[in-house]
Amino acid sequence: MGNIRVPPALVRLGARLTSSRVLNPGLPWEVQRRRLDRLVGTWPLLRRPPAVRTSLNGIPADVVTASDTADAAAANAAVVTVVHFHGGGYCVGSPGESRDWAAHVSAQAGCRMILPDYRLAPEHPYPAALTDARAALDAVLAEAAPGTVIVSGDSAGGGLALVLAQDDAARDKPRLAGCMLMSPWLDLTADWRAVPEPARWDVVLTPAWLEACAEAYARAADRSQPTISPLHGDLAGLPPLLIQCGTDDLVAPDSECLAARARAAGLDVTSARWPRMWHNFPLQPGLISAADAAVAQTASFITRVCATGE
């Protein structure tokens, strides 16, 4: 896919403007959603590749498949499928934000990307998003060949993905080939103001916005539950993990803690931290080299875990 190289400083500035104008706890959620959707739809550097709309157990979803693998995906039930859940603090966001990233991954890994459109808080608090995520993933798994499905998520979507991977690991016969997490938000009980460096340097997230999202999504008394904060959950039996984040990501400690716990548990874990990169930077492939490197690592992970049947 074509690249439009942009100086990282310019992309960083754009991310900062997004945070101040969109991810602002002083704005109503509906205003944040409209502004984010407008930004993704109109800013020329954020593209929305074509997607096919489908329904998975009643959950709407976008299907993104690179043109050179579309015919194979349509004809081959054994095609590798990545079910990816978008971020947005459980309160904003849509599959459209992940389409460009999904198209790049599909082109490199030869896989099909499915982006479910789960319900958002505060109108639909926990467990609505998780219920939708489970329904969508179950629909894909019901029709997929063994060892061909990977669950994935960025930011809050990473939290959903890890919960689903933990659910699957607890089954008698786990079905997932892998779990991919980008800048995952895994602990809604954390004190984000107590992490001075990422809180200072992350140009996307702020502690105030994360606190507002946590409050909208789940009651304070419930946030330590593993189905809300999967970092508190059991890691036994998880499939191979890919964990990506930037050093300037406010929730990077979640990635680091998960990677350390996974290694201590003897799991297959691949983790990477990119210096001076912000929250969810992998979603900008073709713009910055770090995102391209993250996509290449993602494609390599998909090929490895599905080829070996791990």
Residue pairs with C-beta under 8 A, 6 or more apart in sequence:
1 66
1 103
1 104
1 107
1 285
1 286
2 286
3 286
3 287
3 292
4 45
4 286
4 287
5 287
5 288
6 45
6 287
6 288
8 276
8 288
8 290
11 45
11 284
11 287
11 288
12 203
12 278
13 203
14 43
14 45
15 203
15 204
15 278
16 203
16 204
18 36
18 39
18 204
19 203
19 204
19 205
19 206
19 209
21 35
22 32
22 35
22 36
22 39
22 92
23 32
23 36
23 89
23 92
23 204
23 205
23 206
23 209
24 32
24 209
25 206
25 208
25 209
25 211
25 212
27 35
29 91
29 92
29 120
29 122
29 216
32 91
32 92
33 92
33 93
33 94
33 120
36 88
36 92
36 93
36 94
36 97
37 94
37 96
39 46
40 46
40 48
40 94
40 96
40 97
41 48
41 96
45 284
45 287
46 97
46 100
46 284
47 99
47 100
48 96
48 99
48 100
49 64
49 99
49 100
49 102
49 103
50 64
51 62
51 63
51 64
51 95
51 99
51 115
52 62
52 63
52 65
53 60
53 61
53 62
53 63
54 60
54 61
54 62
54 63
54 114
55 61
56 114
56 116
56 135
56 136
56 139
56 140
57 135
57 136
57 138
57 139
58 135
59 116
59 117
59 118
59 132
59 135
59 136
59 139
60 116
60 117
61 95
61 114
61 115
61 116
61 117
61 136
62 95
62 96
62 99
62 114
62 115
62 117
63 112
63 113
63 114
63 115
64 99
64 102
64 103
64 106
64 112
64 113
64 114
64 115
65 73
65 106
65 112
65 113
66 103
66 106
66 107
66 110
68 107
69 79
69 106
69 107
69 110
69 111
69 112
72 79
72 110
73 79
73 112
77 143
77 144
77 145
78 145
78 148
79 111
79 112
79 148
80 109
80 110
80 111
80 112
80 148
80 149
80 150
80 177
80 302
80 306
81 111
81 112
81 113
81 114
81 140
81 144
81 148
81 149
81 150
82 102
82 105
82 109
82 111
82 112
82 113
82 114
82 149
82 150
82 151
82 152
82 180
82 302
83 114
83 116
83 136
83 137
83 140
83 149
83 150
83 151
83 152
84 98
84 102
84 113
84 114
84 115
84 152
84 153
84 154
84 157
84 161
84 180
85 115
85 116
85 118
85 133
85 151
85 152
85 153
85 154
85 156
85 157
85 158
85 160
85 161
86 93
86 94
86 95
86 97
86 98
86 115
86 153
86 154
86 155
86 157
87 93
87 97
87 153
87 154
87 155
87 156
87 157
87 158
87 183
87 185
87 280
88 94
88 97
88 120
88 155
88 156
88 157
89 155
89 156
89 185
89 209
89 210
89 212
89 213
89 214
89 216
89 217
90 120
90 121
90 126
90 129
90 156
90 213
90 216
90 217
91 120
91 121
91 122
91 212
91 213
91 216
91 217
92 120
93 120
93 156
93 157
94 117
95 115
95 116
95 117
97 283
98 115
98 154
98 283
99 115
100 283
100 284
100 285
100 286
101 282
101 283
101 284
101 285
101 291
101 295
102 113
102 115
103 113
104 285
104 286
104 295
105 111
105 113
105 295
105 298
105 299
105 302
106 112
106 113
108 295
108 296
108 298
108 299
109 298
109 299
109 302
109 303
111 302
111 306
114 136
114 140
116 132
116 133
116 136
116 137
118 128
118 129
118 132
118 133
118 136
118 160
119 128
119 129
119 132
120 129
121 128
121 129
121 213
121 216
121 217
122 216
122 217
125 216
125 217
125 218
126 217
126 218
126 222
126 227
126 228
127 227
129 156
129 160
129 217
130 160
130 163
130 227
133 160
133 161
133 163
133 164
134 164
134 167
137 149
137 151
137 164
140 149
141 149
141 175
141 176
146 175
146 309
147 177
147 306
147 309
148 177
148 306
149 175
149 176
149 177
150 176
150 177
150 178
150 179
150 180
150 302
150 305
150 306
151 161
151 164
151 165
151 168
151 176
151 178
151 179
151 180
152 161
152 179
152 180
152 181
152 182
153 159
153 160
153 161
153 162
153 180
153 181
153 182
153 184
154 181
154 182
154 183
154 184
154 280
154 282
154 283
155 182
155 183
155 184
155 185
155 251
155 279
155 280
156 185
156 213
158 181
158 182
158 183
158 184
158 185
158 186
159 184
159 185
159 186
159 188
159 228
159 229
159 230
161 179
161 180
161 181
161 184
162 179
162 181
162 184
162 186
162 230
162 231
162 233
162 258
163 226
163 227
163 230
163 233
164 176
165 176
165 179
165 238
165 239
165 241
166 226
166 230
166 233
166 234
166 235
166 238
168 174
168 175
168 176
168 239
169 234
169 236
169 237
169 238
169 239
170 234
170 237
174 237
174 239
176 239
177 239
177 240
177 305
177 306
177 309
177 310
178 239
178 240
178 241
178 242
178 301
178 302
178 305
178 306
178 310
179 238
179 239
179 240
179 241
179 242
180 241
180 242
180 244
180 298
180 301
180 302
181 241
181 242
181 243
181 244
181 255
181 258
182 244
182 245
182 280
182 282
182 283
182 294
183 244
183 245
183 246
183 249
183 251
183 252
183 255
183 279
183 280
183 281
183 282
184 243
184 245
184 251
184 254
184 255
184 258
185 210
185 251
185 254
186 229
186 230
186 231
186 251
186 254
186 255
186 257
186 258
187 229
187 231
187 232
187 254
187 257
188 214
188 217
188 218
188 223
188 228
188 229
189 223
189 224
189 229
189 232
190 251
190 253
190 254
192 199
192 205
192 207
192 210
192 211
192 250
192 251
193 199
193 207
195 250
195 253
197 248
198 247
198 248
198 249
198 250
198 251
198 252
198 253
199 206
199 207
199 250
201 248
201 276
201 278
202 248
202 249
202 250
202 278
202 279
203 248
203 278
204 250
204 278
204 279
204 280
205 249
205 250
205 251
205 279
206 250
207 250
210 250
210 251
214 223
217 228
218 228
222 228
223 229
224 232
225 232
226 232
226 233
226 234
227 233
231 254
231 257
231 258
235 258
235 261
235 262
235 265
235 267
236 265
238 262
238 267
239 268
239 305
239 310
240 267
240 268
240 269
240 270
240 301
240 304
240 305
240 310
241 258
241 259
241 262
241 267
241 268
241 269
241 270
241 271
242 269
242 270
242 271
242 297
242 298
242 301
243 255
243 258
243 259
243 262
243 269
243 270
243 271
243 272
244 255
244 271
244 272
244 273
244 274
244 282
244 294
244 297
244 298
245 251
245 252
245 255
245 256
245 272
245 273
245 274
245 277
246 252
246 273
246 274
246 275
246 276
246 277
246 278
246 279
246 281
246 290
247 273
247 274
247 275
247 276
247 277
248 276
248 277
248 278
248 279
249 255
249 277
249 278
249 279
249 280
249 281
250 279
251 279
252 273
255 271
255 273
256 271
256 273
259 269
259 271
262 269
263 269
268 310
270 297
270 301
272 294
272 297
274 281
274 290
274 293
274 294
277 290
281 288
281 290
281 291
281 294
282 290
282 291
282 294
282 295
282 298
283 291
284 291
285 291
285 292
285 294
285 295
286 292
304 310
